[in-house]
Amino acid sequence: MSRLHALIAFCLFAVGEAHTLAQEVRIHGTVRDARTGEALPLANVWIEGTYRGTTSNAQGQYSLLIPHVPATVQVRYIGYHSERIVVTAATPELVDIHLRPTVVELPPVVVTSEDPAVAIMREVIRRKQQWRGKLRTFAAEAFSRFSVSNDTAMVMILESTSRLFWDGTRGSREVVTSRIQTSNVPKEAMIFAVGFPNFYDDDVEVLGNKFVGVTSPEALDHYRFVLLGRRGMDQGIIYDIAVSPKTQLQPCFSGTLAVLDSAYALVGAELQPGNALQLPFPVEEWQVQLRQHFHSFGQEFWLPVDMQEHGEVRVGVPGLRFPTIKYDRLARLTDYQVNVPLPDSLYARRRVVSLDSLVVQQDTLLARGVRAVPLTEPELVAYQRVDSTWTLQQQFRPKGPLARLVKASVRAESREGSERSEAAETRATRRKSNRGSVLPDLRYDRVDGLHLGAVYQSRPAKGWQVQGGGGYKTGLRQWSYQLAFAAPAGKNTQAWVRHLHDTASRPAGSLYPRVFNSLLNLFGAADYFDYFWLTGTTVGLTHRVRRWDLAMEVAVAAERHSSAAKQTDFALLSPRRCQHPNPLVDEGRLGSVRFKLTVGGLGSAWSVTSHKGLQVEVERCLRGLFGSDFSFTSYRVEAAYATSTFVRRRLLPNRLDLRLVAGMIEGLAPRQRLGTIEGRLAFLSPFGGLRTLHGWYEGKKYLGLSWEHNFRTVPFELLDLRWLVDQGIGLLVHGGAARTWRGDSSFREGEGHFSAGFHQELGLSLSGLLGFLRCDVTRRLDRSAWAVGLSLARLY
């Protein structure tokens, strides 16, 4: 009896195992037009009664894993009748699908004040607001692919699978569970689905621009909707609607929408950004086409099931012309779980995309070719051909007068890459960093003459820095040197010491690097700076609070100041140029305690971006401290602020920038410690300086305000000057006001740089000349004077 029971049990087990194995079936094939045989890309293939599905690739190929059979698979493509296929254990693995196109019916010509598409979209927006209010969360499985091509071949591919989570109040999170890429892509690189747009959102972000969504409550104010036609589909009607922007200022889309009449739901969109898409130098042109489909899965919520983005980017700088960069991004979302609790751990940190390292290490699905969307023939070829030597620098080599320099750099990189493995390269880079580097230190002015020197810099370990250098001054016939050392002194704290034996320039911390002044001096311009000899040591501590972007610095300084006389008037193009004498300073020892607080970042006057920051400095000099001959207290405040004003949805909205400099000195400070307000250096006129002032003002009290409003290309768009807009030429209005007070300083009459009253100016600028320059035309208001200058364009 026991043998009979064992036999029956074995048979039942075998049947059960066979049934279990037969439940999971994978089918694949190609979706085609039944009449023409043409492949249909981005066709939706899903299992009825579930949220599981896939999308056909650019060649119409699909692959779908069915966990349980029998099951009904539905294939849908806008403009075609859907097809249903019953899949059983006996169904062959290869299943090609042929869809019959529907007949397009043109709308009757009826003269009304409103196109029928407007009423349709009004209902779409109303119903969306109803069901969107009930959608609290969702989770889904995502598949993403990103590829880059040049004019001849595909040169890079990244793929990933992930778990995507969305919360209506807390935002999106994504956890990457598998990834694969061609061997020329860094292993840490990732492609993910969370950055893809959803055309059901009110605001849709593309390339950093926040576009008005086609289903936004504001859509009827910003878009023109025109009914193109109707077509039948699954006992329903699809409305084909053309959409175009009403205005060229706000970022909006143009293209076509597909709306299902029974639910007044958006089921498909083929869109591209309108003319309001403006991108900064060096991008010359960026063409983008976007396609997306939605499905309700038998529910009231219409969720995105895919997204395809094709882009072509043209980049160029003066002297270089790069090949067109072509890219494709694809995302497929499946296995939705709607209004389910999401783990709080996902939102415990700010990172939107994270990597499940353990799962990625164990996963082999992508490596085995199990993909939600099959690879196309060019993608298969790329995986076979592309190796680690196919760097993007090589595949997109530029042409033009400067191309030879770029090619030489690329060849050097390629040679190093072929000679060393990645691990060896990392170790070599670390050793090079530990050895440090030597940089030339060359400058020229009326006091030093030609300064010939070099600076050595090294970072032997994290938080440690060593710097040293020196040089010979042909004018003064003296040697100079400098030493600096920094080391960690606690968490986010660094101790440092600096020793200097060299000429110092005034204004200190100038808008202009001394190398700019040196080049202009050699070509005959007036020397911008004044100089004195400084020998001193400064010891300090710097503590950073990264959470608040804050830095605090406390330092003690012991210095000796002495005068230096003018040594030369030499200039290459103006041999008879006579530079003004270098003024004397108040000589003596200076011992002081300094405190500096910095919040945010002030940025450089030559920065192409706007900044927000505040810096407060206090220096207390005590007579007798380190033998100090002076006693005073100085206060200085510098602030920068920027805010968007108009067309804020754009990546580059109109912006207002402000910069304030103010300070005062109590006590008798040496002449070389007076506060300064800067002007222009020859034809250079950066933001933060007075553009109609040659040189600079100084005083015991000082106040300066600079402002500019960047209208970018908007004025020329309103005037329909498309050539200027296409060239990225923008318009700015700028101004400034400043004054210094002499106080009880010891300067004799005629000495120093003091303002007689408030200096006021107003001007216009053209930005984007040659991509990165701007021309400033400025009128001085407190007296009759004009100035024309150049500076770097404010690109961001």
LUMKELUM-776229 format. One record per residue (C-alpha): x, y, z; residue in one letter. Coordinates in pm, whole numbers, padded with zeros to 5 digits, always signed. Layout:
# residues N
XYZA
...
//
This chain:
# residues 796
+00000+00000+00000M
+00282+00232+00081S
+00431+00176-00266R
+00097+00268-00426L
+00077+00585-00215H
+00431+00673-00313A
+00354+00621-00683L
+00041+00836-00662I
+00230+01107-00475A
+00507+01104-00736F
+00257+01135-01020C
+00076+01421-00848L
+00406+01595-00783F
+00515+01552-01144A
+00183+01685-01274V
+00198+01976-01032G
+00554+02057-01138E
+00458+02040-01505A
+00162+02268-01440H
+00382+02515-01250T
+00641+02523-01525L
+00373+02572-01786A
+00225+02868-01603Q
+00514+03102-01691E
+00533+03172-02064V
+00738+03426-02257R
+00619+03540-02597I
+00790+03772-02839H
+00743+03898-03190G
+00684+04207-03402T
+00383+04441-03414V
+00305+04542-03772R
+00054+04729-03983D
-00176+04463-04131A
-00192+04644-04466R
+00162+04762-04528T
+00362+04530-04302G
+00534+04835-04152E
+00667+04787-03798A
+00484+04986-03528L
+00713+05127-03257P
+00590+05196-02903L
+00288+04967-02935A
+00139+04882-02595N
+00124+04511-02513V
-00026+04415-02179W
-00202+04136-01995I
-00570+04208-01946E
-00683+04235-01585G
-00333+04327-01464T
-00092+04622-01461Y
+00176+04413-01636R
+00282+04497-01990G
+00555+04607-02225T
+00625+04830-02525T
+00755+04750-02871S
+01091+04897-02963N
+01176+05123-03256A
+01160+04822-03491Q
+00823+04707-03357G
+00969+04415-03163Q
+00827+04320-02822Y
+00890+04062-02550S
+00645+03981-02267L
+00672+03746-01972L
+00330+03601-01872I
+00338+03461-01516P
+00021+03255-01547H
-00159+03101-01843V
-00411+03100-01989P
-00409+03477-02022A
-00542+03733-02266T
-00287+03973-02414V
-00413+04295-02566Q
-00213+04501-02816V
-00304+04864-02872R
-00167+05130-03100Y
-00328+05466-03154I
-00487+05479-03497G
-00535+05103-03515Y
-00793+04851-03395H
-00671+04666-03086S
-00595+04296-03106E
-00658+04035-02836R
-00463+03710-02817I
-00533+03420-02581V
-00203+03272-02466V
-00193+02915-02335T
+00081+02667-02257A
+00061+02551-02619A
+00105+02898-02770T
+00432+02923-02969P
+00696+03159-02835E
+00702+03366-03154L
+00377+03561-03193V
+00371+03832-03459D
+00080+04074-03432I
-00089+04256-03720H
-00310+04556-03643L
-00570+04698-03879R
-00563+05079-03919P
-00877+05274-03836T
-01037+05522-04072V
-00973+05890-03996V
-01289+06098-04009E
-01247+06472-04059L
-01466+06691-03837P
-01754+06869-04011P
-01688+07230-04099V
-01892+07433-03852V
-01821+07801-03801V
-01816+07866-03427T
-01625+08094-03198S
-01452+07796-03037E
-01286+07492-03192D
-01442+07161-03074P
-01102+07058-02942A
-01123+07329-02676V
-01438+07178-02527A
-01281+06832-02540I
-00967+06947-02359M
-01172+07139-02105R
-01346+06811-02016E
-01012+06625-02010V
-00876+06878-01760I
-01191+06863-01545R
-01190+06485-01522R
-00815+06476-01460K
-00856+06702-01158Q
-01119+06465-01021Q
-00920+06142-01042W
-00584+06306-00970R
-00729+06415-00635G
-00787+06049-00548K
-00440+05932-00657L
-00225+05936-00344R
+00061+05696-00418T
+00180+05437-00663F
+00468+05194-00707A
+00580+05044-01038A
+00854+04844-01204E
+01057+05053-01446A
+01290+04976-01733F
+01508+05254-01876S
+01747+05278-02170R
+01970+05560-02290F
+02182+05555-02605S
+02407+05807-02779V
+02495+05810-03149S
+02706+06016-03385N
+02650+06052-03759D
+02772+05699-03835T
+02700+05464-03541A
+02569+05416-03191M
+02854+05481-02946V
+02709+05428-02598M
+02421+05248-02422I
+02303+05241-02058L
+02014+05027-01931E
+01859+04970-01590S
+01564+04816-01412T
+01431+04978-01100S
+01143+05017-00857R
+00971+05354-00893L
+00769+05513-00612F
+00553+05825-00618W
+00384+06008-00332D
+00159+06306-00399G
+00305+06503-00109T
+00660+06368-00075R
+00755+06331-00439G
+00931+06052-00630S
+01194+05797-00533R
+01364+05528-00739E
+01573+05226-00642V
+01788+05078-00919V
+01792+04696-00907T
+01983+04604-01224S
+02200+04781-01476R
+02418+04713-01776I
+02608+04935-02018Q
+02862+04928-02296T
+03218+04898-02172S
+03304+05262-02248N
+03056+05387-01985V
+03178+05433-01625P
+03046+05163-01393K
+02897+05419-01156E
+02685+05580-01432A
+02309+05518-01414M
+01999+05582-01620I
+01669+05606-01436F
+01302+05671-01500A
+01227+05932-01233V
+01345+06219-01454G
+01112+06139-01743F
+00820+06379-01792P
+00455+06288-01736N
+00226+06484-01970F
-00057+06450-01719Y
+00134+06677-01479D
+00046+07046-01448D
+00413+07140-01488D
+00633+06926-01712V
+01008+06969-01682E
+01217+06917-01996V
+01584+07018-02019L
+01552+07222-01701G
+01259+07426-01837N
+00924+07397-01660K
+00668+07371-01939F
+00296+07438-01899V
+00138+07092-01911G
-00117+07025-02186V
-00364+06910-01914T
-00278+07189-01670S
-00564+07411-01544P
-00373+07692-01722E
-00351+07502-02050A
-00648+07677-02216L
-00479+08013-02152D
-00147+07909-02305H
-00237+07666-02585Y
-00437+07658-02908R
-00623+07327-02951F
-00752+07229-03297V
-00946+06912-03377L
-00774+06733-03665L
-00999+06430-03695G
-01168+06130-03533R
-01098+05760-03560R
-01266+05452-03421G
-01091+05233-03167M
-01233+04947-02956D
-01596+05060-02966Q
-01482+05415-02889G
-01359+05726-03064I
-01011+05877-03054I
-00994+06254-03106Y
-00675+06370-03279D
-00597+06720-03153I
-00324+06958-03266A
-00170+07168-02991V
+00044+07481-03032S
+00154+07768-02801P
-00042+08091-02789K
+00265+08278-02665T
+00634+08248-02741Q
+00745+08360-02395L
+00622+08079-02169Q
+00770+07731-02229P
+00496+07533-02406C
+00475+07229-02633F
+00356+07181-02989S
+00243+06858-03151G
-00059+06624-03136T
-00269+06463-02863L
-00493+06157-02871A
-00802+06172-02645V
-01042+05883-02578L
-01400+06010-02592D
-01562+05761-02352S
-01339+05868-02063A
-01218+06205-02197Y
-00871+06082-02113A
-00536+06154-02269L
-00413+05823-02413V
-00121+05947-02623G
+00094+06250-02692A
+00358+06335-02951E
+00508+06670-02856L
+00814+06887-02894Q
+00922+07203-02711P
+00816+07535-02862G
+01035+07831-02951N
+01050+07947-02589A
+01309+07676-02521L
+01631+07875-02474Q
+01955+07702-02377L
+02285+07869-02285P
+02618+07877-02462F
+02776+07658-02598P
+02452+07482-02703V
+02353+07616-03047E
+02047+07400-03108E
+01861+07126-02923W
+01577+06949-03103Q
+01362+06717-02892V
+01072+06488-02984Q
+00869+06326-02705L
+00614+06043-02723R
+00412+05903-02435Q
+00111+05673-02385H
-00128+05626-02094F
-00346+05339-01978H
-00615+05300-01714S
-00579+04921-01665F
-00954+04906-01602G
-00929+05169-01326Q
-01014+05538-01318E
-00649+05642-01298F
-00467+05711-01625W
-00101+05633-01568L
+00198+05659-01806P
+00316+05329-01947V
+00609+05456-02152D
+00810+05756-02261M
+01037+05798-02560Q
+01265+06097-02612E
+01478+06157-02920H
+01712+06451-02922G
+01976+06607-03144E
+02220+06855-02992V
+02450+07093-03176R
+02735+07240-02973V
+02983+07497-03092G
+03240+07744-02963V
+03450+07994-03159P
+03719+07796-03338G
+03551+07457-03284L
+03259+07278-03448R
+03141+06954-03289F
+02947+06673-03461P
+02575+06654-03387T
+02504+06450-03074I
+02203+06221-03116K
+02046+06044-02821Y
+01743+05831-02739D
+01585+05776-02399R
+01322+05512-02335L
+01128+05422-02022A
+00868+05150-01968R
+00653+05135-01654L
+00462+04823-01556T
+00321+04628-01258D
+00158+04935-01103Y
+00037+04924-00744Q
-00196+05217-00682V
-00269+05390-00348N
-00051+05150-00148V
+00155+05244+00159P
+00514+05338+00071L
+00809+05269+00307P
+00903+05575+00511D
+01267+05472+00473S
+01250+05585+00108L
+01199+05945+00219Y
+01437+05939+00514A
+01707+06089+00293R
+01702+06351+00022R
+01852+06133-00250R
+01588+06072-00517V
+01768+05785-00690V
+01954+05516-00497S
+02126+05190-00586L
+02031+04858-00427D
+02390+04732-00440S
+02316+04383-00310L
+02036+04321-00560V
+02244+04466-00845V
+02533+04232-00765Q
+02304+03929-00759Q
+02094+04026-01062D
+02176+03879-01401T
+01854+03952-01593L
+01990+04228-01813L
+02319+04043-01860A
+02118+03740-01981R
+01922+03955-02224G
+01593+03958-02031V
+01464+04308-02111R
+01125+04473-02087A
+01186+04626-02431V
+01399+04426-02679P
+01716+04571-02825L
+01703+04699-03182T
+01955+04586-03441E
+02178+04897-03401P
+02175+04847-03022E
+02274+04480-03057L
+02559+04581-03286V
+02673+04849-03038A
+02697+04597-02753Y
+02913+04376-02977Q
+03139+04648-03120R
+03177+04923-02860V
+03470+04874-02623D
+03645+05087-02362S
+03845+05275-02628T
+03527+05431-02775W
+03542+05742-02560T
+03297+06024-02623L
+03594+06257-02682Q
+03702+06040-02972Q
+03356+05983-03118Q
+03271+06355-03115F
+03601+06509-03222R
+03549+06871-03330P
+03658+07048-03645K
+03788+07400-03683G
+04103+07609-03627P
+04144+07487-03267L
+04061+07124-03338A
+04429+07022-03355R
+04474+07102-02986L
+04169+06897-02890V
+04279+06602-03104K
+04622+06601-02941A
+04460+06587-02599S
+04229+06303-02708V
+04521+06101-02849R
+04711+06142-02523A
+04412+06025-02321E
+04359+05729-02554S
+04725+05627-02528R
+04718+05640-02150E
+04394+05442-02141G
+04538+05165-02357S
+04859+05141-02155E
+04706+05123-01809R
+04417+04943-01654S
+04151+05134-01463E
+04291+05029-01125A
+04646+05124-01221A
+04524+05459-01354E
+04348+05532-01027T
+04665+05455-00828R
+04878+05664-01063A
+04637+05957-01032T
+04656+05931-00653R
+05037+05923-00660R
+05042+06224-00892K
+04811+06412-00657S
+05040+06327-00363N
+05346+06445-00554R
+05176+06775-00621G
+05214+07009-00915S
+05423+07309-01012V
+05259+07609-01179L
+05428+07919-01323P
+05387+08250-01142D
+05445+08524-01398L
+05338+08888-01373R
+05444+09234-01478Y
+05380+09580-01329D
+05549+09915-01280R
+05702+09818-00941V
+05803+09451-00971D
+05899+09478-01335G
+05889+09120-01457L
+05821+08868-01179H
+05958+08525-01273L
+05846+08255-01033G
+05669+07928-00971A
+05428+07783-00714V
+05424+07425-00585Y
+05093+07278-00464Q
+05022+06939-00306S
+04742+06757-00121R
+04922+06466+00049P
+04605+06347+00227A
+04242+06443+00278K
+04227+06786+00444G
+04604+06843+00416W
+04750+07107+00185Q
+05104+07226+00120V
+05198+07524-00094Q
+05523+07702-00152G
+05677+07923-00413G
+05902+08209-00496G
+06032+08431-00771G
+06269+08705-00878Y
+06158+09064-00949K
+06361+09224-01224T
+06246+09576-01131G
+06317+09565-00757L
+06600+09314-00803R
+06474+09115-00508Q
+06354+08764-00440W
+06011+08689-00302S
+05872+08374-00145Y
+05556+08232+00010Q
+05474+07929+00223L
+05138+07785+00330A
+05031+07475+00519F
+04686+07344+00619A
+04583+07040+00824A
+04259+06899+00972P
+04179+07021+01323A
+03854+06837+01383G
+03538+06758+01194K
+03485+07025+00924N
+03764+07233+01079T
+04099+07318+00927Q
+04403+07486+01083A
+04634+07680+00855W
+04938+07904+00851V
+05071+08133+00576R
+05398+08325+00548H
+05452+08586+00276L
+05750+08792+00168H
+05631+08969-00149D
+05471+09282-00286T
+05102+09318-00205A
+04857+09502-00428S
+04579+09743-00354R
+04281+09708-00376P
+04314+09383-00182A
+04090+09102-00307G
+04036+09290-00632S
+03780+09216-00903L
+04074+09168-01137Y
+04344+08899-01117P
+04693+09046-01136R
+04756+08851-01456V
+04490+09063-01632F
+04666+09380-01519N
+05004+09239-01626S
+04892+09170-01982L
+04735+09514-02018L
+05047+09683-01870N
+05264+09513-02132L
+05042+09651-02407F
+05048+10007-02272G
+04750+10037-02037A
+04777+10229-01710A
+04869+10015-01409D
+04549+09954-01213Y
+04705+09864-00877F
+04921+10034-00617D
+05185+09826-00438Y
+05372+09794-00109F
+05612+09539+00036W
+05463+09296+00287L
+05637+09046+00511T
+05408+08862+00749G
+05269+08546+00902T
+04901+08460+00952T
+04771+08169+01159V
+04404+08074+01151G
+04120+07826+01191L
+03838+07771+00942T
+03520+07585+01037H
+03249+07492+00786R
+02885+07405+00846V
+02795+07245+00514R
+02428+07204+00602R
+02388+07583+00609W
+02662+07657+00351D
+02842+07858+00617L
+03211+07914+00692A
+03372+08088+00991M
+03735+08196+01001E
+03943+08332+01289V
+04302+08441+01228A
+04591+08624+01394V
+04835+08818+01177A
+05176+08976+01231A
+05291+09184+00933E
+05547+09447+00839R
+05459+09699+00566H
+05702+09918+00373S
+05684+10138+00063S
+05800+10039-00284A
+05891+10281-00563A
+05805+10263-00933K
+06080+10088-01130Q
+05973+10081-01494T
+05749+10233-01762D
+05819+09968-02025F
+05535+09862-02260A
+05548+09663-02582L
+05314+09884-02786L
+05359+10218-02606S
+05731+10271-02545P
+05674+10633-02439R
+05402+10545-02189R
+05471+10699-01846C
+05308+10518-01556Q
+05201+10718-01251H
+05424+10700-00941P
+05356+10431-00684N
+05233+10611-00367P
+05402+10573-00031L
+05233+10377+00248V
+05232+10416+00624D
+05525+10196+00713E
+05543+09990+01030G
+05436+09671+01201R
+05073+09562+01207L
+04938+09300+01446G
+04569+09213+01426S
+04295+08962+01501V
+04055+08892+01214R
+03715+08729+01195F
+03526+08637+00878K
+03178+08486+00839L
+03059+08368+00497T
+02711+08237+00415V
+02640+08108+00064G
+02872+08219-00212G
+02962+08562-00350L
+03121+08420-00663G
+03371+08593-00884S
+03313+08909-01084A
+03393+08695-01388W
+03147+08422-01301S
+02891+08327-01567V
+02633+08242-01299T
+02435+08444-01046S
+02511+08409-00676H
+02354+08456-00335K
+02577+08513-00038G
+02684+08729+00254L
+03030+08794+00394Q
+03110+08990+00711V
+03468+09076+00808E
+03599+09239+01124V
+03965+09322+01189E
+04092+09452+01524R
+04443+09592+01525C
+04594+09654+01870L
+04894+09878+01932R
+05169+09666+02080G
+05029+09333+01955L
+05335+09169+01794F
+05493+09513+01813G
+05210+09677+01616S
+05246+10049+01537D
+04873+10090+01456F
+04541+10075+01641S
+04208+10055+01457F
+03898+09844+01397T
+03759+09784+01048S
+03421+09645+00947Y
+03330+09523+00600R
+03008+09372+00457V
+02969+09228+00108E
+02643+09076-00013A
+02515+08927-00338A
+02154+08848-00418Y
+01977+08718-00727A
+01611+08649-00795T
+01404+08540-01093S
+01157+08801-01219T
+00976+08715-01546F
+00916+08394-01747V
+01019+08191-01445R
+00927+07861-01606R
+01231+07881-01833R
+01562+07721-01749L
+01704+08072-01785L
+01440+08312-01653P
+01482+08688-01639N
+01693+08769-01333R
+01775+09063-01112L
+02125+09065-00958D
+02233+09292-00673L
+02575+09339-00515R
+02646+09554-00209L
+02982+09654-00059V
+03000+09866+00256A
+03239+09926+00543G
+03395+10164+00791M
+03713+10204+00994I
+03735+10334+01351E
+04070+10465+01464G
+04378+10565+01267L
+04433+10299+01004A
+04731+10298+00768P
+04665+10420+00416R
+04704+10069+00275Q
+04414+09945+00491R
+04147+10188+00367L
+03830+10040+00217G
+03784+10042-00160T
+03514+10060-00427I
+03641+09936-00763E
+03589+10061-01117G
+03703+09940-01458R
+04038+09808-01575L
+04102+09953-01923A
+03815+09814-02137F
+03714+09543-01883L
+03391+09615-01696S
+03265+09318-01489P
+02956+09321-01268F
+03031+09461-00922G
+03247+09750-01038G
+03166+10104-01151L
+03188+10089-01530R
+03247+10463-01583T
+03524+10484-01320L
+03884+10433-01431H
+04057+10293-01125G
+03902+10281-00779W
+03783+10487-00482Y
+03908+10451-00124E
+03809+10588+00215G
+03752+10524+00584K
+03384+10482+00504K
+03257+10339+00178Y
+02933+10225+00021L
+02870+10076-00322G
+02568+09916-00489L
+02563+09749-00832S
+02254+09602-00996W
+02154+09459-01330E
+01842+09304-01475H
+01896+09038-01738N
+01602+09029-01981F
+01784+08764-02187R
+01628+08725-02535T
+01274+08826-02432V
+01284+09186-02577P
+01399+09054-02913F
+01136+08779-02904E
+00866+09042-02851L
+01007+09240-03144L
+01022+08919-03351D
+01395+08965-03417L
+01449+08591-03460R
+01806+08620-03583W
+01917+08776-03255L
+01713+08523-03057V
+01861+08229-03246D
+02210+08366-03180Q
+02132+08383-02807G
+02175+08762-02790I
+02021+08904-02473G
+01958+09252-02332L
+02052+09379-01985L
+01985+09702-01800V
+02240+09785-01532H
+02334+10061-01293G
+02541+10150-00992G
+02600+10407-00720A
+02891+10448-00478A
+03067+10687-00248R
+03367+10694-00016T
+03437+10927+00277W
+03791+11043+00347R
+03746+11092+00719G
+04055+11192+00921D
+04301+10999+00702S
+04653+11137+00675S
+04647+11180+00295F
+04755+11519+00177R
+04547+11716-00075E
+04564+11553-00419G
+04665+11214-00282E
+04448+10904-00274G
+04139+10799-00469H
+03842+10973-00306F
+03499+11047-00450S
+03366+11401-00426A
+03008+11276-00388G
+02790+10990-00501F
+02902+10833-00826H
+02592+10727-01024Q
+02560+10546-01357E
+02308+10367-01580L
+02356+10157-01892G
+02257+09885-02138L
+02437+09563-02231S
+02420+09313-02514L
+02499+08964-02389S
+02588+08647-02576G
+02829+08801-02829L
+03036+08515-02968L
+02844+08306-02719G
+03024+08416-02400F
+03093+08792-02416L
+02889+09101-02340R
+02930+09464-02440C
+02838+09731-02181D
+02747+10089-02274V
+02720+10306-01961T
+02630+10671-01896R
+02755+10846-01583R
+02472+11046-01428L
+02644+11274-01176D
+02867+11417-01448R
+02893+11395-01826S
+03079+11075-01916A
+03028+10762-02126W
+03205+10426-02122A
+03205+10117-02341V
+03345+09795-02199G
+03356+09416-02228L
+03300+09139-01978S
+03182+08779-01964L
+02815+08711-02037A
+02595+08606-01747R
+02488+08271-01893L
+02304+08114-01599Y
//
